[in-house]
Amino acid sequence: MQLKSNNNVVSVRGNISSIGDFESIENALTTACENHKNIILIIYDSLVINSSLIGHLVKLVNQDGVNLSLQTGSEILFELLDDLGLSEILKVKRL
């Protein structure tokens, strides 16, 4: 997994599969949230995300009041998040 963070945009390339991947993304989002309340998370090609990341994203939106937009280039991930009823909460969009 490759992770880049620039201001309020956090981008991920590659599969998100391990707890270490989750922790890296969590840290990047936490840093971005320190200075911004509008965050864009771009997941280019991972087919899935782990439940820890889903829980953290929902917490950011529902408890911390972050305006989060998740953009994905993976149709499989897009459909998974839609099936889980998270499309509206996470403002999921296709790249």
PyMOL commands that set and color helices and strands:
alter all, ss='L'
color gray80, all
select helices_A, chain A and resi 19-35+51-62+75-83
alter helices_A, ss='H'
color red, helices_A
select strands_A, chain A and resi 2-6+9-13+38-43+67-72+93-94
alter strands_A, ss='S'
color yellow, strands_A
deselect
rebuild
show_as cartoon
